[in-house]
Amino acid sequence: MNKRPIYLALQALRSSMSIHPSPKLRSLTGLSCLLFFVASAPLAKADLPENAASAKQSPRHRPILLTGEVVSKDSQHIFVPPSNSAPVVLRNFVAEGSRVKKGDLVLRIETSNPVDMEELITGLDKTRARTESEVAKLEVAALDSEKKLIEAKTALSKAIVDAALPRAQISALDFDKYQVEKERTERDLQVKQLAYADAVAAVKRRIADGDLELKKQEVNLTFRKSQLTRSEVRASQDGVVVHGYSSWRGERLEEGSSAFPGNVAGQVLGSGPVEVTAWALEADRIHLSENQAVQLTFDALPGVEIQTKIKNISSAPEERSKWGYGRYFRVDIQLPAQLASYNLVPGMSVMIEPLATAKTAARLRPASSVSSSLKSTPANEITVEGEIQSRMVTPVGPPSIPYIWQYTLAQLAPEGSTVKAGDAAVTFQAAEVPTQLANQKSALNEKQRALEKLKLDQAEAEKAADLAVAEAQSNAEKAARKATMPKELIRRVDYDKLVLEKAMTADLASLALKLRTTQARARKAEKTGLETEISQLQRKIEQLIAGQQALTVKAKQTGMMIYKSNFSGDKFTAGSQVWVGLSVASLADPDRLFVTAKVPEAQATDIKPGQAARINIPGANMTLAARVTALGSVFHTKSTTQPIIVRDIELEFEQPPKGLKPGAAVQAILSGSAIIKPVPAVTEQRK
């Protein structure tokens, strides 16, 4: 049997794995191939190099391959803020590539909190008015109890005067009657005192309950305000904004796109250094240690090999669902400071191979040796799939009507047609809007009639209060005049009763003034509460009328109609059910077209800004000249179904095309004038 050293098997393994950009496929392929080589080719100890023999004897030095990516150390993830509804619309999203400063607004989602806050503010006013009205009514009841208490005290004082008459001076029947009356007034006074105490306690209790209810609503309002503040994402550092991709639609997230709360909408990349983050399975953790020497190779930089060491290993494993089942340890690997010439970009795939000794110093192949091992091949061309897009795209979706979550798509402008500014682009229907509008109008009419009746009743009550005050003052004046009679001309008992009557009527007159003021405050609070309810209903009706008018979405600018797809992947058509927050179409400016394409990571190093290209448009049977204008700021996964690492590029047409449709699939054939092809480099001999 032809026996080969295991290190040659590993070299063949690494070569075969270069065709798998996916970290998951790379890990599975590495393990499968390694098991195949070990099982099918038994090796003699004499055929193994010294390092391989020691590795065979020590299971801790078995071959391990890790996969990772380049990450920016000072990047900020832009998470979609929390919301009570899902999905949400990204109403304000800073453009891709924009430079922001710390504290600048990066993302804002559409939220229904402003409407809720208006209702909370209105509810707070209603609660305040209702509390004031109920407290005033209880105070009126307390004043009535105080009035009865004053009358009971006066009655008891009169009964005491009568009961103090000697038995010898009056008949026995009158004496017994006066004594019984005294006992009755004493019991009545106790009852009136208890009733007055209960009335005062009820007032205090209602004031405390009202304060608690108002405080609760104020806290809720403060929380909603904080929620409204949390609907914004601001930059925590200076950097460049990079948009992410939707995990369920596979499209780049832009302003107007729909996203779920909690998902990553993009990143703010800083200008700080980068490092490598790798992921090791639990079974491989025992073979790794901090400060262990490793060798890094990059798919996007053929021929570049970096020798460095592990900086840190996480203390506990974690799940990584996009790589499949399993638990992984996070491994942080530091990079040498001399990597500026390689232009490492976040998202690049990295293959990590632990070296035999952990004492190897961090080394890397000099940039001059790497560049000398690259040979120019201008005859080669790269063909990638792309898509025509517009620089100015306006999303079209249903309006945001309070408490309306589902709409029916009634009519759309034909796809590909040009819609002028002010023309109807999409028409929606919402069966609940007319029903709610009729109910709110009916409730408004009922409240308005109740307000008119309340005004009439309050006018009568105000006249009755004025008459009561005048009557109490008149009684006080009469009692005062009676009390001015000479004491010598009338009986002492009658004179004492007149004095008591004078004091009582004076107290009742003062109490009548307080009662009128309290009743007026109660009437005002009741009227304010009803007017608040009417204004709330009017505001709801105005919102429903505005929402009903907004069901016909008009174009704000001239553009080409492009349909979007629903959750099932089918394009929206008339009769489709649409949830709030979804965009059914977009208006694209046909005069500002460009091409976006995704280049595989292994070929990304061959693409340079200014590189010439040809755009092949199969649908129009034409080929147009273009040029690469921009490269993506990061590498990313192409989609959930195609987990390969790619880099975005943008191409501008040499001449503005006519008659092309945004969204059309094209082929971008990139010229090979700036392409370089790597030549297998000789591995640097280790000490």
ZAVEXMI-295517 format. One record per residue (C-alpha): residue number from 1; residue in three letters; x, y, z. Coordinates in steps of 0.02 Angstrom, whole numbers. Last residue first. Layout:
<nodes>
- k  r  c1  c2  c3
- NUM  ala  X  Y  Z
...
</nodes>
This chain:
<nodes>
- k  r  c1  c2  c3
- 687  lys  603  1383  692
- 686  arg  471  1378  559
- 685  gln  504  1372  373
- 684  glu  389  1489  279
- 683  thr  270  1395  167
- 682  val  312  1415  -15
- 681  ala  176  1508  -106
- 680  pro  53  1436  -231
- 679  val  31  1570  -366
- 678  pro  -110  1693  -340
- 677  lys  -203  1771  -487
- 676  ile  -214  1956  -512
- 675  ile  -355  2049  -597
- 674  ala  -341  2231  -645
- 673  ser  -360  2209  -833
- 672  gly  -474  2060  -810
- 671  ser  -635  2148  -859
- 670  leu  -790  2113  -757
- 669  ile  -938  2032  -841
- 668  ala  -1094  2086  -745
- 667  gln  -1246  1979  -785
- 666  val  -1419  2052  -764
- 665  ala  -1580  2022  -667
- 664  ala  -1713  2158  -683
- 663  gly  -1763  2244  -520
- 662  pro  -1768  2417  -595
- 661  lys  -1833  2413  -774
- 660  leu  -1731  2473  -920
- 659  gly  -1807  2583  -1055
- 658  lys  -1661  2701  -1073
- 657  pro  -1484  2679  -1011
- 656  pro  -1375  2822  -947
- 655  gln  -1206  2802  -1033
- 654  glu  -1052  2731  -948
- 653  phe  -1168  2634  -832
- 652  glu  -1122  2633  -648
- 651  leu  -1073  2475  -555
- 650  glu  -1091  2440  -369
- 649  ile  -1007  2297  -277
- 648  asp  -1064  2191  -131
- 647  arg  -950  2062  -52
- 646  val  -993  1879  -34
- 645  ile  -982  1738  94
- 644  ile  -1081  1583  48
- 643  pro  -1234  1529  149
- 642  gln  -1351  1513  -1
- 641  thr  -1524  1473  69
- 640  thr  -1511  1600  211
- 639  ser  -1438  1728  93
- 638  lys  -1272  1795  26
- 637  thr  -1182  1792  193
- 636  his  -1083  1950  225
- 635  phe  -919  2038  186
- 634  val  -909  2218  241
- 633  ser  -889  2396  174
- 632  gly  -956  2348  3
- 631  leu  -856  2406  -147
- 630  ala  -896  2559  -251
- 629  thr  -887  2628  -428
- 628  val  -855  2477  -540
- 627  arg  -877  2530  -722
- 626  ala  -1009  2501  -853
- 625  ala  -1029  2466  -1038
- 624  leu  -1196  2401  -1097
- 623  thr  -1247  2236  -1176
- 622  met  -1419  2209  -1250
- 621  asn  -1550  2073  -1269
- 620  ala  -1679  2169  -1164
- 619  gly  -1721  2022  -1052
- 618  pro  -1544  1952  -1058
- 617  ile  -1460  2113  -997
- 616  asn  -1271  2088  -1008
- 615  ile  -1178  2225  -915
- 614  arg  -997  2241  -970
- 613  ala  -862  2291  -848
- 612  ala  -714  2409  -827
- 611  gln  -628  2423  -658
- 610  gly  -638  2596  -581
- 609  pro  -644  2529  -404
- 608  lys  -552  2361  -392
- 607  ile  -613  2182  -397
- 606  asp  -486  2040  -397
- 605  thr  -482  2028  -206
- 604  ala  -667  1985  -208
- 603  gln  -639  1825  -306
- 602  ala  -626  1704  -158
- 601  glu  -759  1802  -66
- 600  pro  -890  1776  -199
- 599  val  -944  1938  -286
- 598  lys  -1120  2005  -258
- 597  ala  -1192  2127  -383
- 596  thr  -1278  2296  -384
- 595  val  -1311  2389  -546
- 594  phe  -1358  2572  -569
- 593  leu  -1510  2670  -621
- 592  arg  -1549  2853  -591
- 591  asp  -1668  2899  -733
- 590  pro  -1795  2761  -696
- 589  asp  -1835  2833  -522
- 588  ala  -1910  2687  -427
- 587  leu  -2082  2685  -347
- 586  ser  -2100  2538  -230
- 585  ala  -2230  2404  -200
- 584  val  -2325  2309  -65
- 583  ser  -2230  2377  85
- 582  leu  -2277  2297  250
- 581  gly  -2299  2392  414
- 580  val  -2486  2359  432
- 579  trp  -2533  2188  370
- 578  val  -2586  2161  190
- 577  gln  -2718  2040  127
- 576  ser  -2711  2019  -61
- 575  gly  -2865  2060  -164
- 574  ala  -2772  2149  -304
- 573  thr  -2599  2074  -319
- 572  phe  -2444  2066  -210
- 571  lys  -2304  1962  -282
- 570  asp  -2282  1785  -219
- 569  gly  -2136  1737  -105
- 568  ser  -2246  1663  29
- 567  phe  -2214  1807  150
- 566  asn  -2266  1933  18
- 565  ser  -2170  1994  -134
- 564  lys  -2145  2170  -198
- 563  tyr  -2213  2256  -355
- 562  ile  -2113  2390  -448
- 561  met  -2204  2545  -514
- 560  met  -2087  2666  -604
- 559  gly  -2069  2839  -531
- 558  thr  -2132  3018  -528
- 557  gln  -2136  3091  -354
- 556  lys  -2252  3093  -204
- 555  ala  -2357  2955  -280
- 554  lys  -2531  2944  -207
- 553  val  -2589  2811  -86
- 552  thr  -2779  2792  -82
- 551  leu  -2809  2725  92
- 550  ala  -2748  2896  149
- 549  gln  -2924  2968  134
- 548  gln  -2990  2837  254
- 547  gly  -2844  2870  370
- 546  ala  -2883  3056  373
- 545  ile  -3066  3018  408
- 544  leu  -3017  2893  544
- 543  gln  -2896  3016  623
- 542  glu  -3026  3155  619
- 541  ile  -3154  3039  698
- 540  lys  -3031  2992  835
- 539  arg  -2997  3175  868
- 538  gln  -3182  3213  879
- 537  leu  -3207  3069  1000
- 536  gln  -3067  3135  1111
- 535  ser  -3138  3312  1102
- 534  ile  -3308  3245  1156
- 533  glu  -3233  3147  1300
- 532  thr  -3140  3302  1357
- 531  glu  -3301  3404  1347
- 530  leu  -3386  3276  1460
- 529  gly  -3245  3284  1587
- 528  thr  -3243  3474  1582
- 527  lys  -3431  3482  1613
- 526  glu  -3415  3368  1763
- 525  ala  -3269  3470  1830
- 524  lys  -3366  3633  1808
- 523  arg  -3520  3563  1894
- 522  ala  -3415  3502  2041
- 521  arg  -3327  3670  2056
- 520  ala  -3495  3759  2055
- 519  gln  -3560  3641  2189
- 518  thr  -3408  3679  2296
- 517  thr  -3432  3867  2279
- 516  arg  -3619  3854  2318
- 515  leu  -3584  3745  2469
- 514  lys  -3453  3864  2536
- 513  leu  -3577  4007  2524
- 512  ala  -3713  3903  2606
- 511  leu  -3595  3860  2749
- 510  ser  -3573  4044  2789
- 509  ala  -3762  4064  2793
- 508  leu  -3780  3904  2898
- 507  asp  -3654  3969  3025
- 506  ala  -3749  4133  3039
- 505  thr  -3914  4038  3052
- 504  met  -3846  3933  3196
- 503  ala  -3775  4080  3294
- 502  lys  -3940  4176  3282
- 501  glu  -4043  4023  3328
- 500  leu  -3938  3998  3485
- 499  val  -3964  4179  3534
- 498  leu  -4152  4163  3500
- 497  lys  -4156  4004  3607
- 496  asp  -4074  4095  3751
- 495  tyr  -4203  4233  3737
- 494  asp  -4346  4109  3738
- 493  val  -4281  4028  3896
- 492  arg  -4252  4195  3980
- 491  arg  -4431  4247  3946
- 490  ile  -4458  4407  3849
- 489  leu  -4461  4593  3888
- 488  glu  -4308  4597  4003
- 487  lys  -4191  4524  3871
- 486  pro  -4223  4669  3756
- 485  met  -4245  4610  3574
- 484  thr  -4082  4607  3474
- 483  ala  -4092  4417  3453
- 482  lys  -4242  4438  3342
- 481  arg  -4143  4549  3224
- 480  ala  -4002  4422  3213
- 479  ala  -4123  4282  3177
- 478  lys  -4201  4384  3037
- 477  glu  -4029  4425  2963
- 476  ala  -3973  4244  2970
- 475  asn  -4134  4185  2889
- 474  ser  -4107  4310  2749
- 473  gln  -3927  4251  2725
- 472  ala  -3984  4071  2715
- 471  glu  -4122  4115  2590
- 470  ala  -4000  4213  2481
- 469  val  -3877  4068  2482
- 468  ala  -4014  3944  2438
- 467  leu  -4078  4057  2298
- 466  asp  -3902  4069  2225
- 465  ala  -3884  3879  2234
- 464  ala  -4052  3856  2147
- 463  lys  -3998  3975  2008
- 462  glu  -3836  3876  1985
- 461  ala  -3932  3713  1984
- 460  glu  -4047  3778  1846
- 459  ala  -3896  3829  1741
- 458  gln  -3813  3662  1779
- 457  asp  -3965  3568  1715
- 456  leu  -3967  3668  1553
- 455  lys  -3779  3642  1526
- 454  leu  -3796  3457  1564
- 453  lys  -3934  3439  1434
- 452  glu  -3822  3518  1302
- 451  leu  -3676  3408  1355
- 450  ala  -3782  3251  1347
- 449  arg  -3835  3298  1171
- 448  gln  -3651  3319  1124
- 447  lys  -3607  3153  1204
- 446  glu  -3741  3062  1105
- 445  asn  -3688  3145  943
- 444  leu  -3506  3095  976
- 443  ala  -3554  2915  1014
- 442  ser  -3647  2905  848
- 441  lys  -3498  2982  758
- 440  gln  -3380  2858  841
- 439  asn  -3489  2710  793
- 438  ala  -3504  2769  612
- 437  leu  -3315  2795  597
- 436  gln  -3280  2627  677
- 435  thr  -3390  2540  550
- 434  pro  -3320  2641  404
- 433  val  -3140  2599  458
- 432  glu  -3168  2415  498
- 431  ala  -3189  2364  316
- 430  ala  -3014  2425  271
- 429  gln  -2980  2446  86
- 428  phe  -2819  2494  0
- 427  thr  -2783  2588  -161
- 426  val  -2608  2595  -236
- 425  ala  -2521  2717  -353
- 424  ala  -2647  2857  -368
- 423  asp  -2571  3003  -464
- 422  gly  -2500  3154  -373
- 421  ala  -2324  3136  -444
- 420  lys  -2329  3033  -603
- 419  val  -2336  2844  -607
- 418  thr  -2235  2760  -743
- 417  ser  -2289  2582  -779
- 416  gly  -2177  2434  -742
- 415  glu  -2308  2346  -639
- 414  pro  -2482  2410  -676
- 413  ala  -2550  2531  -543
- 412  leu  -2624  2437  -399
- 411  gln  -2804  2414  -340
- 410  ala  -2899  2342  -192
- 409  leu  -2762  2278  -76
- 408  thr  -2857  2229  80
- 407  tyr  -2796  2294  247
- 406  gln  -2755  2219  416
- 405  trp  -2699  2303  577
- 404  ile  -2823  2444  607
- 403  tyr  -2813  2500  790
- 402  pro  -2753  2675  745
- 401  ile  -2732  2701  557
- 400  ser  -2555  2688  487
- 399  pro  -2570  2699  300
- 398  pro  -2541  2547  188
- 397  gly  -2377  2532  94
- 396  val  -2277  2608  -49
- 395  pro  -2088  2618  -34
- 394  thr  -1998  2761  -123
- 393  val  -1838  2716  -217
- 392  met  -1711  2845  -278
- 391  arg  -1542  2773  -326
- 390  ser  -1626  2643  -434
- 389  gln  -1580  2461  -451
- 388  ile  -1530  2340  -588
- 387  glu  -1481  2170  -520
- 386  gly  -1324  2067  -524
- 385  glu  -1253  1895  -560
- 384  val  -1066  1881  -575
- 383  thr  -948  1847  -721
- 382  ile  -761  1868  -692
- 381  glu  -639  1887  -836
- 380  asn  -465  1818  -865
- 379  ala  -348  1887  -1001
- 378  pro  -262  2009  -887
- 377  thr  -175  1873  -788
- 376  ser  -55  1960  -670
- 375  lys  53  1849  -559
- 374  leu  50  1851  -372
- 373  ser  197  1778  -275
- 372  ser  288  1945  -279
- 371  ser  140  2028  -196
- 370  val  147  1904  -55
- 369  ser  335  1922  -34
- 368  ser  319  2112  -30
- 367  ala  176  2106  94
- 366  pro  285  2011  216
- 365  arg  220  1841  270
- 364  leu  160  1853  447
- 363  arg  233  1816  617
- 362  ala  172  1806  797
- 361  ala  301  1711  899
- 360  thr  291  1523  915
- 359  lys  280  1470  1097
- 358  ala  119  1369  1081
- 357  thr  201  1233  981
- 356  ala  118  1120  854
- 355  leu  22  1256  765
- 354  pro  -166  1281  776
- 353  glu  -247  1301  604
- 352  ile  -371  1444  583
- 351  met  -469  1472  422
- 350  val  -533  1650  402
- 349  ser  -686  1716  311
- 348  met  -693  1905  285
- 347  gly  -840  1989  373
- 346  pro  -748  2147  423
- 345  val  -623  2202  289
- 344  leu  -436  2173  299
- 343  asn  -338  2298  196
- 342  tyr  -181  2190  176
- 341  ser  -58  2335  189
- 340  ala  -122  2382  362
- 339  leu  -79  2211  432
- 338  gln  82  2262  524
- 337  ala  -4  2277  695
- 336  pro  -13  2090  716
- 335  leu  -185  2013  737
- 334  gln  -263  1950  898
- 333  ile  -369  1794  900
- 332  asp  -531  1785  998
- 331  val  -606  1610  1015
- 330  arg  -792  1591  1053
- 329  phe  -835  1416  1109
- 328  tyr  -967  1327  1008
- 327  arg  -1121  1224  1041
- 326  gly  -1200  1114  910
- 325  tyr  -1336  1115  779
- 324  gly  -1313  1217  622
- 323  trp  -1195  1358  577
- 322  lys  -1335  1487  571
- 321  ser  -1394  1426  741
- 320  arg  -1238  1471  838
- 319  glu  -1267  1407  1014
- 318  glu  -1152  1454  1156
- 317  pro  -1007  1375  1248
- 316  ala  -945  1440  1416
- 315  ser  -780  1518  1473
- 314  ser  -745  1607  1309
- 313  ile  -569  1587  1240
- 312  asn  -447  1734  1233
- 311  lys  -295  1797  1138
- 310  ile  -251  1649  1029
- 309  lys  -85  1671  941
- 308  thr  -10  1736  778
- 307  gln  54  1665  614
- 306  ile  -19  1745  460
- 305  glu  -27  1665  288
- 304  val  -73  1764  133
- 303  gly  -68  1663  -29
- 302  pro  -247  1700  -78
- 301  leu  -322  1851  11
- 300  ala  -513  1836  2
- 299  asp  -512  1657  65
- 298  phe  -400  1708  210
- 297  thr  -271  1599  298
- 296  leu  -226  1608  481
- 295  gln  -93  1506  573
- 294  val  -106  1476  760
- 293  ala  8  1486  911
- 292  gln  -74  1454  1081
- 291  asn  -76  1607  1193
- 290  glu  -239  1543  1270
- 289  ser  -272  1358  1250
- 288  leu  -351  1243  1124
- 287  his  -352  1052  1115
- 286  ile  -481  1033  1254
- 285  arg  -601  1148  1161
- 284  asp  -610  1037  1007
- 283  ala  -755  928  1068
- 282  glu  -853  1083  1120
- 281  leu  -844  1148  943
- 280  ala  -733  1298  908
- 279  trp  -789  1465  839
- 278  ala  -667  1597  778
- 277  thr  -662  1786  798
- 276  val  -521  1875  710
- 275  glu  -469  2054  749
- 274  val  -491  2226  676
- 273  pro  -417  2393  726
- 272  gly  -514  2555  750
- 271  ser  -599  2660  617
- 270  gly  -773  2623  678
- 269  leu  -908  2527  588
- 268  val  -1087  2571  632
- 267  gln  -1184  2414  594
- 266  gly  -1344  2357  512
- 265  ala  -1527  2311  540
- 264  val  -1494  2177  670
- 263  asn  -1657  2096  722
- 262  gly  -1738  2136  890
- 261  pro  -1898  2204  818
- 260  phe  -1944  2128  649
- 259  ala  -1909  2219  488
- 258  ser  -2002  2305  347
- 257  ser  -1910  2418  226
- 256  gly  -1950  2604  209
- 255  glu  -1770  2660  229
- 254  glu  -1663  2515  171
- 253  leu  -1635  2337  230
- 252  arg  -1551  2230  98
- 251  glu  -1656  2085  40
- 250  gly  -1661  1903  97
- 249  arg  -1844  1912  147
- 248  trp  -1837  1822  315
- 247  ser  -1665  1870  384
- 246  ser  -1672  2045  310
- 245  tyr  -1499  2105  265
- 244  gly  -1388  2234  348
- 243  his  -1346  2414  310
- 242  val  -1174  2486  346
- 241  val  -1158  2655  432
- 240  val  -983  2728  446
- 239  gly  -908  2778  613
- 238  asp  -906  2891  765
- 237  gln  -972  2810  922
- 236  ser  -1133  2768  1015
- 235  ala  -1237  2809  862
- 234  arg  -1419  2837  898
- 233  val  -1563  2715  881
- 232  glu  -1739  2783  894
- 231  ser  -1896  2688  946
- 230  arg  -1823  2696  1122
- 229  thr  -1875  2878  1136
- 228  leu  -2054  2830  1095
- 227  gln  -2042  2693  1225
- 226  ser  -1977  2821  1351
- 225  lys  -2129  2928  1312
- 224  arg  -2239  2775  1335
- 223  phe  -2158  2745  1505
- 222  thr  -2186  2926  1556
- 221  leu  -2369  2910  1506
- 220  asn  -2386  2751  1607
- 219  val  -2305  2837  1756
- 218  glu  -2425  2983  1734
- 217  gln  -2570  2861  1724
- 216  lys  -2519  2779  1887
- 215  lys  -2491  2948  1970
- 214  leu  -2665  3003  1918
- 213  glu  -2740  2845  1990
- 212  leu  -2644  2865  2153
- 211  asp  -2692  3049  2167
- 210  gly  -2873  3004  2135
- 209  asp  -2869  2867  2266
- 208  ala  -2795  2988  2393
- 207  ile  -2925  3121  2352
- 206  arg  -3062  2991  2362
- 205  arg  -3003  2933  2534
- 204  lys  -2992  3111  2599
- 203  val  -3169  3149  2539
- 202  ala  -3234  2985  2608
- 201  ala  -3153  3022  2776
- 200  val  -3242  3191  2783
- 199  ala  -3408  3107  2743
- 198  asp  -3379  2970  2873
- 197  ala  -3337  3101  3005
- 196  tyr  -3496  3198  2959
- 195  ala  -3602  3040  2972
- 194  leu  -3524  2996  3140
- 193  gln  -3557  3172  3205
- 192  lys  -3736  3166  3140
- 191  val  -3768  3001  3228
- 190  gln  -3695  3069  3391
- 189  leu  -3801  3226  3373
- 188  asp  -3958  3121  3347
- 187  arg  -3921  3025  3506
- 186  glu  -3901  3188  3604
- 185  thr  -4054  3260  3519
- 184  arg  -4157  3111  3574
- 183  glu  -4095  3119  3754
- 182  lys  -4138  3304  3764
- 181  glu  -4308  3276  3687
- 180  val  -4344  3142  3816
- 179  gln  -4298  3263  3957
- 178  tyr  -4404  3402  3882
- 177  lys  -4555  3287  3865
- 176  asp  -4535  3224  4044
- 175  phe  -4536  3404  4108
- 174  asp  -4683  3451  3996
- 173  leu  -4787  3306  4066
- 172  ala  -4737  3344  4245
- 171  ser  -4797  3521  4227
- 170  ile  -4677  3664  4244
- 169  gln  -4606  3768  4387
- 168  ala  -4580  3626  4512
- 167  arg  -4484  3516  4390
- 166  pro  -4353  3652  4370
- 165  leu  -4313  3705  4191
- 164  ala  -4144  3637  4133
- 163  ala  -4226  3520  4009
- 162  asp  -4285  3668  3906
- 161  val  -4112  3745  3894
- 160  ile  -4035  3572  3859
- 159  ala  -4162  3545  3720
- 158  lys  -4113  3711  3643
- 157  ser  -3928  3663  3648
- 156  leu  -3970  3491  3575
- 155  ala  -4066  3571  3432
- 154  thr  -3921  3690  3399
- 153  lys  -3799  3544  3394
- 152  ala  -3914  3447  3279
- 151  glu  -3932  3598  3162
- 150  ile  -3742  3616  3156
- 149  leu  -3724  3429  3121
- 148  lys  -3855  3439  2984
- 147  lys  -3756  3578  2901
- 146  glu  -3594  3479  2924
- 145  ser  -3676  3330  2841
- 144  asp  -3730  3441  2697
- 143  leu  -3552  3508  2688
- 142  ala  -3486  3330  2681
- 141  ala  -3607  3288  2541
- 140  val  -3546  3440  2447
- 139  glu  -3368  3384  2481
- 138  leu  -3412  3214  2410
- 137  lys  -3479  3298  2254
- 136  ala  -3321  3403  2241
- 135  val  -3213  3248  2259
- 134  glu  -3314  3161  2123
- 133  ser  -3299  3308  2005
- 132  glu  -3113  3334  2037
- 131  thr  -3080  3149  2012
- 130  arg  -3180  3148  1851
- 129  ala  -3087  3301  1787
- 128  arg  -2916  3228  1830
- 127  thr  -2964  3060  1755
- 126  lys  -3025  3143  1596
- 125  asp  -2867  3248  1583
- 124  leu  -2760  3092  1607
- 123  gly  -2864  3000  1478
- 122  thr  -2832  3140  1355
- 121  ile  -2645  3129  1389
- 120  leu  -2654  2940  1373
- 119  glu  -2751  2953  1211
- 118  glu  -2625  3074  1142
- 117  met  -2486  2958  1199
- 116  asp  -2567  2811  1113
- 115  val  -2574  2908  951
- 114  pro  -2392  2958  969
- 113  asn  -2348  2777  1018
- 112  ser  -2407  2703  855
- 111  thr  -2229  2674  798
- 110  glu  -2132  2691  637
- 109  ile  -1952  2649  666
- 108  arg  -1805  2767  685
- 107  leu  -1625  2729  639
- 106  val  -1457  2818  642
- 105  leu  -1488  2979  740
- 104  asp  -1322  3059  785
- 103  gly  -1258  3041  964
- 102  lys  -1079  2997  917
- 101  lys  -1043  3053  741
- 100  val  -1104  2980  578
- 99  arg  -1020  2942  411
- 98  ser  -1141  2885  277
- 97  gly  -1091  2726  185
- 96  glu  -1269  2661  168
- 95  ala  -1398  2796  197
- 94  val  -1459  2835  372
- 93  phe  -1623  2746  410
- 92  asn  -1780  2844  453
- 91  arg  -1950  2761  427
- 90  leu  -1894  2582  454
- 89  val  -2067  2502  454
- 88  val  -2113  2376  589
- 87  pro  -2155  2192  579
- 86  ala  -2221  2170  708
- 85  ser  -2324  2272  830
- 84  asn  -2296  2324  1011
- 83  ser  -2121  2384  967
- 82  pro  -1942  2353  1017
- 81  pro  -1803  2444  922
- 80  val  -1721  2362  768
- 79  phe  -1541  2332  822
- 78  ile  -1396  2431  749
- 77  his  -1239  2337  800
- 76  gln  -1095  2450  848
- 75  ser  -918  2416  787
- 74  asp  -763  2453  892
- 73  lys  -670  2288  876
- 72  ser  -711  2263  693
- 71  val  -730  2081  650
- 70  val  -637  1964  533
- 69  glu  -716  1794  522
- 68  gly  -698  1620  591
- 67  thr  -665  1439  548
- 66  leu  -566  1315  648
- 65  leu  -460  1168  590
- 64  ile  -389  1044  713
- 63  pro  -254  911  683
- 62  arg  -222  801  838
- 61  his  -102  878  961
- 60  arg  -194  832  1122
- 59  pro  -201  651  1065
- 58  ser  -13  637  1098
- 57  gln  68  486  1011
- 56  lys  -2  534  842
- 55  ala  52  715  863
- 54  ser  225  658  911
- 53  ala  234  557  752
- 52  ala  171  703  650
- 51  asn  303  820  723
- 50  glu  444  697  687
- 49  pro  386  663  511
- 48  leu  291  504  480
- 47  asp  349  364  365
- 46  ala  442  272  503
- 45  lys  287  268  612
- 44  ala  195  172  479
- 43  leu  31  245  422
- 42  pro  -138  163  405
- 41  ala  -225  245  256
- 40  ser  -414  219  249
- 39  ala  -462  267  427
- 38  val  -351  420  452
- 37  phe  -380  491  278
- 36  phe  -569  464  286
- 35  leu  -583  536  461
- 34  leu  -492  693  403
- 33  cys  -601  707  250
- 32  ser  -760  699  352
- 31  leu  -699  820  486
- 30  gly  -640  947  360
- 29  thr  -796  933  253
- 28  leu  -909  963  404
- 27  ser  -807  1114  460
- 26  arg  -799  1188  284
- 25  leu  -985  1159  256
- 24  lys  -1025  1257  415
- 23  pro  -897  1394  380
- 22  ser  -971  1418  205
- 21  pro  -841  1462  76
- 20  his  -824  1280  22
- 19  ile  -706  1270  -128
- 18  ser  -556  1301  -17
- 17  met  -592  1138  73
- 16  ser  -510  1031  -61
- 15  ser  -347  1126  -45
- 14  arg  -350  1117  144
- 13  leu  -379  928  139
- 12  ala  -239  903  13
- 11  gln  -121  994  132
- 10  leu  -189  891  276
- 9  ala  -156  729  182
- 8  leu  20  789  148
- 7  tyr  41  817  336
- 6  ile  -22  640  366
- 5  pro  123  564  274
- 4  arg  79  454  127
- 3  lys  76  264  122
- 2  asn  62  173  -44
- 1  met  0  0  0
</nodes>
